[in-house]
């Protein structure tokens, strides 16, 4: 199995503002990830 680039804590740090209504594009720029990666982290 491929090792994840992000730790579980980092994923939570990224997803909390998104769940609170943060804009996906802004979060992606801040963390240096693509929007597709953001939505894959949600699953």
C-alpha positions, 0 to 999 in steps of 0.5 A: 500500500502506498504511504500517504503524503499527509499525516492524519493530523495534517488531513484534519487540519486541512478539512476542518476549515472546509467543513466550516464553510471555507472555500476550496480554492483558498484552502488548496492555495494555502496548503499547496494541494490541488482541488482534486486532492482535497476532495480525495482527502474527504473520502 
